[in-house]
Amino acid sequence: MTLSAVLLVTAVVWAVSVIRSVRLRALVYSLPLPMTLALVSTPYEVGGAQVLGVLGLNLFFVTVAVTHQRLRWPILLADGAGIAVYVALSAGLLAVDIPFEEALGATLVLWLAAMLLLRRRARTRVAPATAAGGADAAAAGEADAAAAGPAAAGDADSRAETPAEGRPDGLPALLKLLVIFVGAILTAVLGAVLRGMVVTFPYSGVLVAVEARRQLVEFSGHFARNSLALVGFLTAYHYLQDVSSAVALGSGWAAFAVVATALHLPLRRHGDARASPPRRVSRPLRPAAEPASHRAVSPPSGRS
């Protein structure tokens, strides 16, 4: 990679690192900008190994999440473990000749299996939470009502300081830029070892994992869903790379946009449906009691 490409990667990663929403961060991270830079600045082509490299990107985040959250490794050490796993996978993929169609079919099958597993895990987590919430609703309502007064100001301050889906904790600005720049240079150095797998190397993954270390599981799930769009990008590029690099890149970005839109439109509609508050059922108004002065006074039955 040239110095200009390294600087562009640094700028892109910086833009990703300032995003607080985990879902939006995963979507922006999925943009094939580093892949485009690698394809433009290197002579490598897209083949079966590069498609399987998308699985390597997911394996990188899974490794970081397991080593950091379960094994309690420091985040930078966990990043190193993720990079080591990706490099080992790349060496194995480059050692054999993998036909593109077979690699594409295996990637799609593994992606579908991952989506089914994530959906099943989400359902198993929601069901116990719903049951427990129904059982504790009455007691929690009384406790919340009692604590609402003194805790209202504190809750407002905490909401102002902490975003809805992310927590602003990361490296200082100058140190963050230094880590991004060093990571980009490290990618250029590893290019001699990774060869064609440099196309799918996690350029910004190291810093993104640092920024999202408290939401690594959630981020990995969103990125796994978005990675299908990266497969579409690489597939379109592969079939048109012999025509022209510009045509292949244009078709790749178009395929990425189509697949990403297809992935996120149903999710957005479902989210909007859940976010809309339930409508209140209007009850008929009860007639007000008549004033005493308007009540009919019954006449006396008779006078003696």
C-alpha positions in Angstrom: 0.0 0.0 0.0 1.2 3.5 -0.8 1.4 6.3 1.8 -1.6 8.0 0.4 -3.6 4.8 0.8 -2.4 4.5 4.4 -3.6 8.0 5.1 -6.9 7.3 3.5 -7.4 4.2 5.6 -6.5 6.3 8.7 -9.1 8.9 7.8 -11.8 6.2 7.2 -11.0 4.4 10.5 -11.2 7.7 12.3 -14.6 8.4 10.9 -15.8 4.9 12.1 -14.3 5.3 15.5 -16.3 8.5 16.4 -19.7 6.8 15.8 -21.4 5.8 19.0 -24.3 3.6 17.8 -23.2 0.0 17.6 -25.5 -0.9 14.7 -24.5 2.1 12.7 -20.8 1.5 13.5 -21.1 -2.1 12.2 -22.8 -0.8 9.1 -20.2 1.8 8.3 -17.4 -0.6 9.2 -18.9 -3.0 6.6 -18.4 -0.5 3.8 -15.9 -2.0 1.4 -13.7 1.1 1.4 -10.5 -0.7 2.6 -11.2 -3.5 0.1 -11.5 -0.9 -2.7 -8.2 0.7 -1.6 -6.4 -2.7 -1.5 -7.8 -3.7 -4.9 -6.7 -0.3 -6.5 -3.3 -0.2 -4.9 -2.3 -3.9 -5.3 -2.2 -6.2 -8.3 -4.2 -8.9 -6.5 -7.4 -10.3 -8.0 -10.5 -11.6 -6.2 -10.8 -15.3 -6.0 -12.2 -18.0 -3.8 -9.7 -17.2 -1.0 -10.9 -13.6 -0.8 -14.6 -14.7 -0.4 -13.6 -17.0 2.4 -11.7 -14.1 3.8 -15.0 -12.5 4.8 -15.4 -15.4 7.1 -12.0 -14.6 8.5 -13.2 -11.1 9.3 -16.0 -12.6 11.4 -13.6 -15.0 13.0 -11.4 -12.1 14.0 -14.2 -10.4 16.0 -15.3 -13.7 17.5 -11.8 -14.4 18.7 -11.5 -10.9 20.2 -14.9 -11.2 21.9 -14.1 -14.6 23.4 -10.6 -13.8 24.6 -11.5 -10.4 26.0 -15.0 -11.0 27.5 -14.7 -14.6 28.6 -11.0 -15.1 29.1 -10.6 -11.6 30.5 -7.6 -10.8 28.3 -6.6 -7.1 27.8 -8.2 -5.7 24.7 -5.0 -5.1 22.8 -3.8 -8.7 23.6 -7.2 -9.9 22.4 -6.7 -7.9 19.2 -3.4 -9.6 18.7 -5.0 -13.0 19.1 -7.6 -12.1 16.5 -5.0 -10.9 14.0 -3.0 -14.1 14.6 -6.1 -16.2 13.8 -6.7 -14.3 10.6 -3.1 -14.6 9.5 -3.2 -18.4 10.2 -6.4 -18.7 8.2 -5.0 -16.7 5.4 -1.9 -18.9 5.2 -4.1 -22.0 5.0 -6.3 -20.5 2.3 -3.4 -19.4 0.2 -1.7 -22.8 0.4 -4.5 -24.4 -1.8 -6.3 -23.4 -4.9 -10.0 -22.8 -4.0 -12.5 -22.5 -6.9 -14.6 -19.4 -6.6 -18.0 -21.1 -6.9 -17.2 -23.6 -4.2 -15.9 -20.9 -1.9 -19.0 -18.8 -2.6 -21.4 -21.7 -1.8 -19.6 -22.6 1.4 -19.6 -18.9 2.5 -23.4 -18.6 1.9 -24.2 -21.8 3.8 -22.1 -20.7 6.7 -23.6 -17.3 6.7 -27.1 -18.7 6.7 -26.2 -21.1 9.6 -24.8 -18.2 11.6 -28.0 -16.1 11.0 -30.2 -19.0 12.2 -28.0 -19.4 15.3 -28.1 -15.7 16.1 -31.9 -15.6 15.7 -32.3 -18.7 18.0 -30.1 -17.2 20.7 -32.0 -13.9 20.5 -35.3 -15.7 21.0 -34.0 -17.7 23.9 -32.8 -14.5 25.6 -36.1 -12.6 25.0 -38.4 -15.3 26.3 -37.1 -15.6 29.9 -36.7 -11.8 30.1 -40.4 -11.4 29.1 -41.6 -13.9 31.7 -39.5 -12.4 34.4 -40.7 -8.9 33.5 -44.3 -9.9 33.8 -43.8 -11.5 37.2 -41.9 -8.5 38.6 -44.0 -5.7 37.1 -46.1 -5.0 40.2 -43.2 -4.9 42.6 -41.0 -2.9 40.3 -43.7 -0.4 39.7 -44.0 0.4 43.4 -40.2 0.6 43.7 -39.9 2.9 40.7 -42.6 5.1 42.0 -40.9 5.5 45.3 -37.5 6.2 43.8 -38.7 8.4 41.0 -38.4 11.7 42.8 -34.8 11.6 44.0 -33.5 9.6 41.1 -35.0 11.7 38.3 -32.2 14.3 38.1 -29.5 11.6 38.2 -31.2 9.6 35.4 -31.4 12.7 33.3 -27.7 13.5 33.8 -26.7 9.9 33.0 -28.8 9.9 29.8 -27.1 13.1 28.7 -23.7 11.7 29.2 -24.2 8.1 27.8 -25.7 7.5 24.4 -28.4 5.1 23.8 -26.4 2.3 22.2 -22.8 3.0 23.0 -20.6 4.3 25.8 -18.1 7.0 25.0 -15.0 5.3 26.3 -12.0 4.9 24.1 -8.5 6.0 23.6 -7.5 9.7 23.7 -7.7 11.4 20.4 -3.9 11.6 19.6 -3.3 8.1 20.8 -6.2 6.9 18.7 -4.8 8.5 15.6 -1.4 6.9 16.4 -2.9 3.4 16.8 -4.8 3.8 13.5 -1.7 5.0 11.6 0.4 2.2 13.1 -2.2 -0.3 12.2 -2.4 0.9 8.6 1.4 0.7 8.3 1.3 -2.8 9.9 -1.2 -3.8 7.2 1.2 -2.7 4.5 4.0 -4.7 6.1 1.9 -7.8 6.4 1.0 -7.5 2.7 4.1 -9.5 1.8 2.8 -12.4 4.0 -0.9 -12.1 3.4 -0.6 -11.5 -0.4 -4.1 -11.6 -1.8 -5.7 -11.9 1.6 -4.7 -8.3 2.3 -7.9 -7.4 0.4 -10.0 -8.6 3.4 -7.6 -7.8 6.2 -9.4 -6.1 9.2 -7.8 -2.7 8.6 -9.9 -0.9 11.1 -11.0 -3.9 13.1 -8.3 -3.5 15.8 -9.4 0.0 16.7 -13.1 -0.8 16.3 -12.7 -3.7 18.7 -11.1 -1.3 21.2 -13.9 1.2 20.8 -16.7 -1.4 21.0 -15.1 -3.7 23.6 -18.2 -3.4 25.9 -20.5 -4.3 23.0 -18.4 -6.8 21.1 -21.0 -9.5 21.0 -23.7 -7.1 19.7 -21.2 -5.6 17.2 -20.2 -9.1 16.0 -23.8 -10.0 15.4 -24.5 -6.8 13.4 -21.3 -7.2 11.3 -22.0 -10.9 10.6 -25.4 -9.8 9.1 -23.8 -7.1 7.1 -21.0 -9.3 5.8 -23.3 -10.8 3.2 -23.1 -7.4 1.4 -19.3 -7.8 1.3 -19.7 -11.1 -0.3 -21.9 -9.5 -2.9 -19.2 -6.8 -3.5 -16.5 -9.5 -4.0 -18.7 -11.6 -6.2 -19.6 -8.8 -8.6 -15.9 -7.7 -8.7 -14.8 -11.2 -9.4 -17.0 -11.7 -12.5 -16.1 -8.3 -14.0 -12.5 -7.9 -13.0 -11.3 -9.1 -16.4 -13.4 -6.4 -18.2 -12.1 -3.4 -16.3 -11.1 -2.5 -12.8 -13.4 0.5 -12.8 -16.3 -1.5 -14.1 -15.7 -4.2 -11.6 -15.5 -1.7 -8.7 -18.7 0.1 -9.8 -20.6 -3.2 -10.1 -19.2 -4.3 -6.7 -20.4 -1.2 -5.0 -23.8 -1.5 -6.7 -24.1 -5.1 -5.5 -23.1 -4.1 -2.0 -25.8 -1.4 -1.9 -28.5 -3.8 -3.2 -27.6 -6.5 -0.7 -27.3 -4.0 2.2 -30.6 -2.5 1.4 -32.3 -5.9 1.3 -30.8 -6.8 4.6 -31.8 -3.6 6.5 -35.2 -2.7 5.1 -37.1 -5.6 6.9 -35.1 -4.8 10.0 -36.0 -1.1 9.8 -39.7 -1.9 9.3 -39.7 -4.3 12.2 -38.0 -1.8 14.4 -40.4 1.0 13.5 -43.3 -1.3 14.3 -41.8 -2.1 17.7 -40.9 1.4 18.5 -44.3 2.9 17.8 -46.2 3.2 21.1 -49.4 1.1 21.5 -52.6 3.0 20.9 -54.9 3.6 23.8 -58.3 2.1 23.6 -60.8 4.9 24.1 -63.3 4.2 26.8 -66.8 5.8 26.7 -67.2 8.6 29.1 -69.5 8.1 32.1 -72.3 10.5 32.5 -71.7 13.0 35.2 -73.9 12.9 38.3 -76.8 15.3 38.1 -76.6 18.2 40.6 -79.0 18.0 43.5 -80.8 21.2 42.4 -81.7 19.7 39.0 -83.1 16.5 40.5 -86.9 16.1 40.2 -88.7 16.5 43.5 -91.6 14.1 43.8 -94.8 15.8 44.9 -96.4 14.8 48.2 -98.9 12.1 48.1 -101.5 14.1 49.9 -102.4 16.6 52.6 -104.2 15.9 55.6 
